Amino acid sequence: MADSRPESLAQLRTVTQPPEVRQRANAEHWTASLYLRDISPYLTWVLLKTSISANGVTGLMILVGWSTAAALLIPGVAGAALALVLGQLQMLVDCSDGEVARWRNTRSPAGVFLDKVGHYTTEALIPVILGIRAAGWPLEFPADFAWTTAGFALALIIVLNKALNDMVHVARANAGLEKLSDRKGEAEPSQALVARLRRAARFVPFHRLYHSVELTILIFVASIVGLFLPDPLLADRVLLLVLLPLALLALAGHFVAIIASKRVRA
């Protein structure tokens, strides 16, 4: 269908949103399952009327992600609200790039690579700029080193946490094992204690707070709270100080869950 265009939205959905896409356990963000996959075919329909490639759409997703982080440089509620909207837009475009690739049958390693670049860089830039927001603009050094360093530290932990999943795929490929399917059972730890702890974490899912969507939601809420505080920077600072140790705990828990699962077993 590389040179054809869909005749209807129903046809477009059938080709670009097959069950194996809608039922993915890990690759599908909750916003996609909740509503973005209902909206994305309309954007994909428009994109398919142009000459833009799937990788070009992914490039657009990257730019929207970077704009999400940059919006947070605008102080107060205005910047946080703009980042919140752009964060949702990034996920919408992220849905459409895969749909364009599936319709035109142009899926490629380059597309996967660019998708990873988009999410890694966006989810690193947001905490970095959260540190700048917590310090206040313009920055004054060395007084503001503590907050900017905390932002960079949070970014590093988030990137390491994301990289663990990719490390699993690299390890399996280097060991000559087959690619993992994106099913819920694949990630279940084989050790009973670790499995119970993992199930308990679902009731307090702080390990899910570090995606760009969740981060922009939290920063927006903090900006609202800051309106009622004597120092509006206090809300961003408290948020950063809370996220940092929780991110370390999430990283450690993620590592243990991987080691205890069959994902890295021959």
Buried (B, 14 or more C-beta within 10 A) or exposed (E): EEEEEBEEEEBBBEBBBEEEBEEBEEEBBEBBEEEBBEBBBEBBBEBBEEEBBBBBBBBBBBEBBBBBBBBBEBBEBEBBBBBBEBBBBBBBBBBBBBBBBBBBEBEEEEBEEBBBBBBBBBBBBBBBBBBBBBBBEEEEEEEBEEBBEBBBBBBBBBBBBBEEBEBBEEEBEEEEBEEBEBEEEBBBBEBEEBBEBBEEBEEEEBBEBBBBBBBBBBBBBBBEBBEEEEEBBBBBBBBBBBBBEBBBEBBEBBBBBBEBBEBBEE
